[in-house]
């Protein structure tokens, strides 16, 4: 087709080797600017640090560095105000910035890429992005933890059934149930912190793959950008995306946890459970059935977890077959990374709002927790306290449960005579065990649902949230963390 044969002359940064002529279809297929343009702030931040390093080692004059800094500032303003005009020849955000810088600053823009390749440039941009978003997600997770803690404080003694296999199992408190998600989220925070640490390594100075013969000072760049260490191998530096995989994995597992929370709230807000209700502002209706009130936001959080898992698989698959060093496959790292981060951030914000406004029906919870079967294990453990081996006690209570079911009675409706007929060792005091609140108070082991144990868990949760916010604030401080690199190098 004629359209397939059309070529155009473009100002590619590598155009001198190939005559600057690129098929339009190739140009469209290889362009990533629609995806990576969101890295403009990181790209300009990295370029400014690079300019200052070049000035420090004498590869730029003070006047040249000043012109480049002013020009980069102007480009950033245009991008921030959305007045920047992208051109068809802009392959990515890096070439777009460089092209516009040339229009603003003139020939001196050609010196910006001194001792730098797009390979180590984009790796630096991504690490700056990863370091930032990990902190943001940690704070968002802490916000959801805080919402769960607030609701848990309201319901330290509200009883409801705990479930296994989606069958009523034992009595817990609503506070204890909500605090389980606080613990899940804490592991997510720790994974994000680890991923942030993995991102906090400077690749700039590695060049395309073999560094540079020019007298650069990577420590200066690290100090400018606040990186705590330098990459140790230039081949690895430009091809490493492990940090991105770890961020996406942290987001995927975070979304699995949010999906579980969403699933439980979908169940709890159903007529079958009736444990909770969403305010109208956080629900949707049906276009056909006028009585419906649907928990769509919870279902979407549940559904979008699949996209983050898919992003992880996509990133791992993209990386697995690549030889060293840089390959164009790596252009495909950004979409799954951005998608996973965006989904995790928006879902955390949404679930935090839902948890804060959710209305719990404590009467329905207490009614369900009143099922005497939930205290069957308590009876078995009481028998253990009377000297009966646990397996024997388990069988004894199982026979009692069967006897009650055969008589269409609940376990607490068995008389002392019924219990004695099952086993003479069971005294009449067994009938006093079927009280959910007393059942909770008997579970004061560390980590258990007893009121005092829950109070300790609440204090632990509050301390974890405070610690997370403190760590993120420290990492965000514009301290000379790169100075530690120079100190190590001097030693």
C-alpha positions, 0 to 999 in steps of 0.5 A, spaced: 500 500 500 502 507 498 501 509 505 506 503 507 511 506 503 511 513 505 517 516 509 518 522 512 524 526 514 525 527 521 530 530 526 532 524 530 537 524 535 540 518 531 538 520 524 545 522 522 547 514 521 540 512 517 539 519 514 534 521 518 529 518 514 523 513 518 517 510 515 511 513 518 508 507 521 515 505 524 515 512 527 508 511 530 510 503 532 516 505 536 514 512 539 513 511 547 511 519 548 504 518 549 506 513 555 512 516 558 510 523 558 508 523 565 516 522 567 517 529 564 518 532 571 523 526 573 527 527 566 528 535 567 530 533 574 535 528 572 537 533 566 538 539 571 543 535 576 547 532 570 548 539 568 550 541 574 555 535 575 558 537 568 559 544 570 562 542 576 567 537 572 569 543 567 565 540 561 560 546 561 562 553 562 558 557 568 555 561 562 553 554 558 550 551 565 546 557 566 543 557 559 541 550 560 538 551 566 534 556 564 532 553 558 530 546 562 526 551 567 522 554 561 521 547 558 518 544 565 513 550 565 510 549 558 509 541 560 506 543 567 502 548 564 500 543 558 502 548 553 508 544 550 507 542 543 509 535 541 512 533 534 511 527 530 519 526 531 519 526 538 520 519 540 519 519 547 519 525 553 527 525 553 527 527 546 521 531 546 525 535 552 531 535 548 528 538 542 524 543 545 531 545 549 534 546 543 529 551 540 529 555 546 537 555 548 540 554 541 546 550 540 548 549 547 542 544 548 547 539 544 551 539 550 546 536 555 547 529 553 555 529 554 557 523 557 549 521 558 545 516 554 538 515 553 539 508 556 542 511 563 537 517 563 531 513 562 533 508 568 534 514 572 528 517 571 524 511 572 528 510 579 526 517 581 519 516 579 519 509 583 522 512 589 517 518 589 511 513 588 513 508 593 513 513 598 506 516 596 503 509 596 506 508 603 502 514 606 496 512 602 496 505 605 497 508 612 491 512 611 487 506 610 490 503 616 488 509 620 481 509 617 480 501 619 483 503 626 478 508 627 472 504 626 476 498 630 476 503 636 468 504 635 467 496 635 472 493 641 466 489 644 462 488 637 461 481 636 460 477 630 462 470 627 469 469 624 468 464 618 472 458 615 470 455 609 465 461 609 461 457 614 461 460 621 466 458 625 468 462 632 466 468 635 471 474 634 470 482 635 469 487 629 475 490 631 479 484 631 476 483 624 478 490 621 485 489 625 487 483 620 487 488 614 491 493 618 496 487 619 496 486 611 497 493 609 503 493 614 506 488 610 504 492 604 508 498 607 514 494 608 514 491 601 513 498 598 519 501 603 523 495 600 522 497 593 523 504 595 530 502 597 531 498 591 530 504 587 534 509 591 540 507 586 543 512 581 544 509 574 546 515 571 553 515 568 553 508 566 552 511 559 549 506 553 552 500 557 560 502 558 560 508 562 564 514 559 571 516 557 569 523 560 571 525 567 564 525 570 563 525 577 557 520 579 557 522 586 556 529 585 549 527 581 547 522 586 548 528 591 544 533 587 538 527 586 539 525 593 540 518 591 544 514 597 548 509 592 551 508 585 550 502 581 556 498 581 556 495 574 554 499 568 551 493 564 547 491 569 545 499 571 542 500 564 538 493 563 536 493 571 528 493 572 528 489 578 526 495 582 520 496 577 518 489 578 518 489 586 514 496 585 509 492 581 509 486 585 508 490 592 502 493 588 499 487 586 499 484 593 496 490 596 491 490 591 490 482 592 489 485 600 484 490 597 480 485 593 479 481 599 477 487 603 472 489 598 469 481 597 468 481 604 464 488 604 460 486 598 458 480 602 457 484 608 452 489 605 448 483 602 441 481 604 444 475 606 449 477 611 446 484 612 452 486 617 453 493 613 450 498 609 453 503 604 451 510 604 447 512 597 453 516 595 458 510 595 453 505 591 450 505 584 443 502 582 440 498 577 438 500 570 432 495 570 431 493 577 429 499 581 430 496 588 437 495 587 443 498 591 449 495 588 456 496 591 460 497 585 466 501 587 468 494 592 467 490 586 471 494 581 477 494 587 476 486 587 476 486 579 482 491 578 486 487 582 487 482 576 490 488 572 495 489 577 497 481 577 497 482 569 502 488 570 506 483 574 506 478 569 507 482 563 513 486 566 516 479 568 515 476 561 518 482 558 524 481 562 526 474 562 528 473 555 533 479 554 540 479 553 545 484 556 545 490 556 539 495 553 534 492 548 528 496 546 523 491 549 525 495 556 520 501 553 515 496 555 516 497 562 512 503 563 505 501 562 505 496 567 508 500 572 504 506 571 498 502 571 499 498 577 501 504 581 495 508 578 490 502 580 493 501 587 493 509 589 486 510 586 483 503 590 487 505 596 483 512 596 477 509 594 477 504 600 479 509 605 473 513 604 468 507 604 471 504 610 470 511 614 463 512 611 460 504 612 455 503 616 455 497 621 449 493 623 451 491 630 445 488 631 445 483 625 452 481 627 450 480 634 444 476 632 449 472 628 454 471 633 449 468 638 449 462 634 451 457 639 455 453 635 460 458 634 462 456 642 463 449 640 470 449 641 470 453 647 466 447 650 472 442 648 477 447 651 473 447 657 473 439 657 481 440 656 481 444 663 477 438 666 483 433 664 479 430 658 484 429 652 483 434 646 481 429 641 477 426 646 473 432 648 473 434 640 469 428 639 465 429 645 462 435 643 461 433 636 457 428 638 453 433 642 452 437 636 450 431 632 445 430 638 442 437 637 442 437 630 438 431 630 433 434 635 433 440 631 435 444 637 441 448 638 447 446 642 446 451 648 439 448 648 441 441 650 440 440 658 445 438 663 441 431 662 443 431 655 450 432 656 451 427 662 448 422 657 453 423 652 459 423 657 458 423 665 464 427 666 460 433 663 457 437 669 451 442 669 456 448 668 457 447 661 451 451 660 454 457 662 459 457 656 454 459 651 455 467 651 459 470 646 462 476 650 465 471 655 467 467 649 471 473 647 474 475 654 477 468 654 481 469 648 486 474 651 492 471 648 497 475 644 494 476 637 487 474 640 480 477 639 480 478 647 478 486 649 485 487 652 489 483 646 485 488 641 487 494 645 494 492 644 493 491 637 490 498 636 496 501 640 501 497 635 497 499 629 497 506 631 504 506 632 505 503 625 502 508 622 506 514 625 512 510 624 510 510 616 509 517 616 515 519 619 519 514 615 516 517 609 517 524 611 525 523 612 526 520 605 522 526 602 527 531 606 531 534 601 537 532 605 544 531 602 543 523 602 548 523 596 553 525 601 554 519 604 556 516 597 562 521 597 564 519 604 564 512 602 568 513 596 573 517 600 574 512 605 
